[in-house]
Amino acid sequence: GVGMGMTAPVSITAFPAEDGSLQQKVKVSLWIPNQFQANPPCPSDESIKIEEKQGMTVYSTQFGGYAKEVDYVNYAAKLKSALGSEAEYRKDFYFCNGYDPPMKPYGRRNEVWFVKE
């Protein structure tokens, strides 16, 4: 019953298949605003979970426009290529992040994050 407004980024945890495409399993994460961090409201829907994320270091790339799945897959491939074989990061998932509301037509910001091991 408590409205928290929209937060940024909206993060989608993507699980890549062997061919680089995304599996149908995804997890969408919304950040809880600062004023609710110490005591977040309890979700009324059982499918919504409150999860505490530990600090992490990420490798990131940024791009604009209205991001689609194919864009995230392509930029993940570019980031993987740019990092080469020396960088150690989680290969079983990555984050697809969007920072803008749907009605913002220009100057959109999207990112792909690989979590450093």
FIKOLZA-1660 file (N, C-alpha, C; in steps of 0.1 Angstrom, whole numbers, plus 5000, padded with zeros to 4 digits):
% residues 117
   i   px   py   pz ch aa at
   1 5008 4988 5000  A  G  N
   1 5000 5000 5000  A  G CA
   1 5008 5013 5000  A  G  C
   2 5022 5012 4999  A  V  N
   2 5030 5023 4999  A  V CA
   2 5036 5025 4985  A  V  C
   3 5034 5037 4979  A  G  N
   3 5039 5040 4966  A  G CA
   3 5053 5045 4967  A  G  C
   4 5062 5039 4959  A  M  N
   4 5076 5043 4960  A  M CA
   4 5081 5050 4948  A  M  C
   5 5073 5051 4937  A  G  N
   5 5077 5057 4925  A  G CA
   5 5087 5048 4917  A  G  C
   6 5091 5053 4906  A  M  N
   6 5100 5045 4898  A  M CA
   6 5115 5048 4901  A  M  C
   7 5123 5038 4901  A  T  N
   7 5137 5040 4904  A  T CA
   7 5145 5037 4892  A  T  C
   8 5158 5041 4892  A  A  N
   8 5167 5038 4881  A  A CA
   8 5180 5034 4886  A  A  C
   9 5186 5024 4880  A  P  N
   9 5181 5018 4868  A  P CA
   9 5171 5006 4871  A  P  C
  10 5164 5003 4861  A  V  N
  10 5156 4990 4862  A  V CA
  10 5166 4980 4856  A  V  C
  11 5169 4970 4864  A  S  N
  11 5179 4959 4860  A  S CA
  11 5172 4946 4857  A  S  C
  12 5175 4941 4846  A  I  N
  12 5171 4927 4842  A  I CA
  12 5183 4918 4842  A  I  C
  13 5182 4908 4850  A  T  N
  13 5193 4898 4851  A  T CA
  13 5190 4888 4839  A  T  C
  14 5200 4888 4830  A  A  N
  14 5199 4880 4818  A  A CA
  14 5207 4868 4819  A  A  C
  15 5202 4856 4815  A  F  N
  15 5209 4844 4815  A  F CA
  15 5212 4839 4801  A  F  C
  16 5224 4841 4796  A  P  N
  16 5227 4838 4782  A  P CA
  16 5227 4823 4779  A  P  C
  17 5222 4819 4768  A  A  N
  17 5223 4806 4763  A  A CA
  17 5237 4804 4756  A  A  C
  18 5240 4792 4752  A  E  N
  18 5253 4789 4746  A  E CA
  18 5256 4798 4733  A  E  C
  19 5245 4801 4726  A  D  N
  19 5246 4808 4713  A  D CA
  19 5246 4823 4716  A  D  C
  20 5246 4828 4728  A  G  N
  20 5245 4842 4731  A  G CA
  20 5231 4848 4733  A  G  C
  21 5221 4841 4728  A  S  N
  21 5207 4846 4730  A  S CA
  21 5204 4844 4744  A  S  C
  22 5193 4851 4748  A  L  N
  22 5189 4850 4762  A  L CA
  22 5179 4839 4765  A  L  C
  23 5180 4832 4776  A  Q  N
  23 5171 4822 4780  A  Q CA
  23 5158 4829 4784  A  Q  C
  24 5147 4822 4784  A  Q  N
  24 5134 4829 4788  A  Q CA
  24 5133 4832 4802  A  Q  C
  25 5143 4827 4810  A  K  N
  25 5143 4830 4825  A  K CA
  25 5150 4844 4827  A  K  C
  26 5142 4853 4832  A  V  N
  26 5148 4866 4836  A  V CA
  26 5144 4870 4850  A  V  C
  27 5151 4879 4856  A  K  N
  27 5147 4885 4868  A  K CA
  27 5148 4900 4867  A  K  C
  28 5137 4907 4870  A  V  N
  28 5136 4921 4869  A  V CA
  28 5138 4927 4884  A  V  C
  29 5148 4936 4885  A  S  N
  29 5150 4942 4898  A  S CA
  29 5148 4957 4898  A  S  C
  30 5141 4962 4908  A  L  N
  30 5139 4976 4910  A  L CA
  30 5146 4980 4923  A  L  C
  31 5153 4991 4923  A  W  N
  31 5160 4995 4935  A  W CA
  31 5150 5002 4944  A  W  C
  32 5151 4999 4957  A  I  N
  32 5143 5005 4967  A  I CA
  32 5149 5019 4971  A  I  C
  33 5140 5029 4970  A  P  N
  33 5145 5043 4973  A  P CA
  33 5152 5044 4987  A  P  C
  34 5161 5053 4988  A  N  N
  34 5168 5055 5001  A  N CA
  34 5159 5056 5013  A  N  C
  35 5148 5063 5012  A  Q  N
  35 5140 5065 5024  A  Q CA
  35 5133 5052 5029  A  Q  C
  36 5133 5041 5021  A  F  N
  36 5128 5029 5024  A  F CA
  36 5138 5018 5027  A  F  C
  37 5151 5021 5026  A  Q  N
  37 5162 5011 5027  A  Q CA
  37 5162 5004 5040  A  Q  C
  38 5161 5011 5051  A  A  N
  38 5161 5005 5064  A  A CA
  38 5149 4997 5068  A  A  C
  39 5138 5000 5062  A  N  N
  39 5125 4993 5066  A  N CA
  39 5116 4993 5053  A  N  C
  40 5120 4984 5043  A  P  N
  40 5112 4984 5031  A  P CA
  40 5098 4979 5034  A  P  C
  41 5088 4984 5027  A  P  N
  41 5074 4978 5028  A  P CA
  41 5074 4964 5024  A  P  C
  42 5065 4956 5030  A  C  N
  42 5064 4942 5027  A  C CA
  42 5056 4940 5014  A  C  C
  43 5061 4933 5004  A  P  N
  43 5053 4930 4992  A  P CA
  43 5040 4923 4995  A  P  C
  44 5029 4926 4988  A  S  N
  44 5017 4920 4990  A  S CA
  44 5015 4908 4980  A  S  C
  45 5024 4907 4970  A  D  N
  45 5024 4897 4960  A  D CA
  45 5036 4887 4963  A  D  C
  46 5032 4874 4964  A  E  N
  46 5043 4864 4968  A  E CA
  46 5054 4863 4957  A  E  C
  47 5051 4867 4945  A  S  N
  47 5062 4866 4935  A  S CA
  47 5072 4877 4936  A  S  C
  48 5070 4887 4944  A  I  N
  48 5079 4898 4946  A  I CA
  48 5087 4895 4959  A  I  C
  49 5100 4896 4957  A  K  N
  49 5109 4893 4969  A  K CA
  49 5118 4905 4971  A  K  C
  50 5122 4907 4983  A  I  N
  50 5131 4918 4987  A  I CA
  50 5145 4911 4988  A  I  C
  51 5154 4916 4981  A  E  N
  51 5168 4909 4980  A  E CA
  51 5178 4920 4983  A  E  C
  52 5187 4917 4992  A  E  N
  52 5198 4926 4995  A  E CA
  52 5210 4922 4986  A  E  C
  53 5215 4932 4978  A  K  N
  53 5226 4929 4969  A  K CA
  53 5239 4934 4977  A  K  C
  54 5249 4927 4976  A  Q  N
  54 5262 4931 4981  A  Q CA
  54 5269 4940 4971  A  Q  C
  55 5278 4948 4976  A  G  N
  55 5286 4956 4966  A  G CA
  55 5292 4947 4956  A  G  C
  56 5294 4953 4944  A  M  N
  56 5300 4945 4933  A  M CA
  56 5308 4955 4924  A  M  C
  57 5317 4949 4917  A  T  N
  57 5325 4957 4907  A  T CA
  57 5320 4951 4894  A  T  C
  58 5317 4960 4884  A  V  N
  58 5312 4956 4871  A  V CA
  58 5321 4961 4860  A  V  C
  59 5321 4954 4849  A  Y  N
  59 5325 4959 4836  A  Y CA
  59 5313 4964 4829  A  Y  C
  60 5313 4976 4823  A  S  N
  60 5301 4981 4818  A  S CA
  60 5303 4987 4804  A  S  C
  61 5292 4987 4796  A  T  N
  61 5292 4995 4784  A  T CA
  61 5278 5002 4783  A  T  C
  62 5278 5013 4777  A  Q  N
  62 5266 5021 4776  A  Q CA
  62 5262 5024 4762  A  Q  C
  63 5249 5025 4759  A  F  N
  63 5244 5028 4746  A  F CA
  63 5230 5035 4747  A  F  C
  64 5226 5041 4737  A  G  N
  64 5214 5049 4737  A  G CA
  64 5202 5042 4730  A  G  C
  65 5191 5050 4728  A  G  N
  65 5179 5045 4721  A  G CA
  65 5170 5036 4730  A  G  C
  66 5159 5032 4723  A  Y  N
  66 5150 5023 4730  A  Y CA
  66 5156 5009 4729  A  Y  C
  67 5160 5003 4740  A  A  N
  67 5167 4991 4740  A  A CA
  67 5158 4979 4739  A  A  C
  68 5161 4970 4730  A  K  N
  68 5154 4957 4728  A  K CA
  68 5164 4946 4732  A  K  C
  69 5158 4934 4733  A  E  N
  69 5166 4922 4737  A  E CA
  69 5179 4921 4728  A  E  C
  70 5176 4923 4715  A  V  N
  70 5187 4921 4705  A  V CA
  70 5199 4931 4708  A  V  C
  71 5195 4943 4712  A  D  N
  71 5205 4954 4715  A  D CA
  71 5213 4950 4727  A  D  C
  72 5207 4945 4738  A  Y  N
  72 5214 4940 4750  A  Y CA
  72 5224 4929 4746  A  Y  C
  73 5219 4919 4738  A  V  N
  73 5227 4908 4734  A  V CA
  73 5239 4913 4726  A  V  C
  74 5237 4922 4716  A  N  N
  74 5248 4927 4708  A  N CA
  74 5258 4935 4716  A  N  C
  75 5253 4943 4725  A  Y  N
  75 5263 4951 4734  A  Y CA
  75 5270 4942 4744  A  Y  C
  76 5263 4931 4748  A  A  N
  76 5270 4921 4757  A  A CA
  76 5282 4915 4749  A  A  C
  77 5279 4911 4736  A  A  N
  77 5289 4905 4728  A  A CA
  77 5301 4915 4726  A  A  C
  78 5298 4928 4723  A  K  N
  78 5308 4938 4722  A  K CA
  78 5317 4939 4734  A  K  C
  79 5310 4939 4746  A  L  N
  79 5317 4941 4758  A  L CA
  79 5326 4928 4761  A  L  C
  80 5321 4917 4758  A  K  N
  80 5329 4904 4759  A  K CA
  80 5341 4905 4750  A  K  C
  81 5339 4910 4738  A  S  N
  81 5350 4911 4729  A  S CA
  81 5361 4921 4733  A  S  C
  82 5356 4932 4738  A  A  N
  82 5365 4943 4743  A  A CA
  82 5373 4938 4755  A  A  C
  83 5367 4930 4764  A  L  N
  83 5374 4925 4776  A  L CA
  83 5384 4914 4772  A  L  C
  84 5382 4907 4762  A  G  N
  84 5391 4896 4758  A  G CA
  84 5391 4885 4768  A  G  C
  85 5401 4877 4768  A  S  N
  85 5402 4865 4776  A  S CA
  85 5408 4867 4790  A  S  C
  86 5414 4879 4792  A  E  N
  86 5421 4881 4805  A  E CA
  86 5412 4885 4816  A  E  C
  87 5401 4892 4813  A  A  N
  87 5392 4897 4824  A  A CA
  87 5384 4885 4829  A  A  C
  88 5383 4885 4843  A  E  N
  88 5375 4874 4849  A  E CA
  88 5362 4880 4854  A  E  C
  89 5351 4875 4849  A  Y  N
  89 5337 4879 4852  A  Y CA
  89 5328 4868 4851  A  Y  C
  90 5316 4869 4857  A  R  N
  90 5306 4859 4857  A  R CA
  90 5301 4857 4843  A  R  C
  91 5300 4845 4839  A  K  N
  91 5296 4842 4825  A  K CA
  91 5282 4836 4825  A  K  C
  92 5276 4833 4837  A  D  N
  92 5263 4826 4837  A  D CA
  92 5252 4836 4837  A  D  C
  93 5255 4849 4839  A  F  N
  93 5244 4859 4839  A  F CA
  93 5251 4873 4836  A  F  C
  94 5243 4883 4832  A  Y  N
  94 5247 4897 4832  A  Y CA
  94 5235 4905 4834  A  Y  C
  95 5237 4918 4837  A  F  N
  95 5226 4928 4839  A  F CA
  95 5224 4937 4827  A  F  C
  96 5211 4938 4823  A  C  N
  96 5207 4948 4813  A  C CA
  96 5200 4959 4821  A  C  C
  97 5204 4971 4819  A  N  N
  97 5199 4982 4827  A  N CA
  97 5194 4993 4818  A  N  C
  98 5182 4998 4822  A  G  N
  98 5176 5010 4816  A  G CA
  98 5173 5021 4826  A  G  C
  99 5176 5033 4822  A  Y  N
  99 5176 5044 4832  A  Y CA
  99 5164 5054 4829  A  Y  C
 100 5157 5052 4818  A  D  N
 100 5147 5062 4814  A  D CA
 100 5133 5057 4814  A  D  C
 101 5123 5066 4816  A  P  N
 101 5109 5063 4815  A  P CA
 101 5106 5060 4800  A  P  C
 102 5096 5052 4797  A  P  N
 102 5093 5049 4783  A  P CA
 102 5089 5061 4775  A  P  C
 103 5084 5072 4781  A  M  N
 103 5080 5084 4773  A  M CA
 103 5092 5093 4769  A  M  C
 104 5104 5090 4774  A  K  N
 104 5115 5099 4770  A  K CA
 104 5120 5095 4756  A  K  C
 105 5119 5104 4747  A  P  N
 105 5123 5100 4733  A  P CA
 105 5137 5101 4730  A  P  C
 106 5145 5110 4736  A  Y  N
 106 5158 5113 4732  A  Y CA
 106 5168 5112 4744  A  Y  C
 107 5180 5110 4742  A  G  N
 107 5190 5110 4753  A  G CA
 107 5189 5098 4762  A  G  C
 108 5184 5087 4757  A  R  N
 108 5182 5075 4765  A  R CA
 108 5195 5068 4769  A  R  C
 109 5195 5062 4781  A  R  N
 109 5207 5056 4786  A  R CA
 109 5204 5041 4790  A  R  C
 110 5212 5032 4784  A  N  N
 110 5211 5018 4787  A  N CA
 110 5225 5013 4789  A  N  C
 111 5226 5003 4797  A  E  N
 111 5239 4997 4800  A  E CA
 111 5239 4982 4801  A  E  C
 112 5250 4975 4798  A  V  N
 112 5252 4961 4801  A  V CA
 112 5263 4960 4811  A  V  C
 113 5260 4952 4822  A  W  N
 113 5270 4950 4832  A  W CA
 113 5274 4936 4833  A  W  C
 114 5287 4933 4833  A  F  N
 114 5293 4920 4837  A  F CA
 114 5299 4921 4851  A  F  C
 115 5296 4912 4859  A  V  N
 115 5300 4912 4873  A  V CA
 115 5314 4906 4874  A  V  C
 116 5324 4914 4879  A  K  N
 116 5338 4910 4880  A  K CA
 116 5338 4899 4891  A  K  C
 117 5346 4889 4888  A  E  N
 117 5348 4878 4898  A  E CA
 117 5360 4881 4908  A  E  C
% end
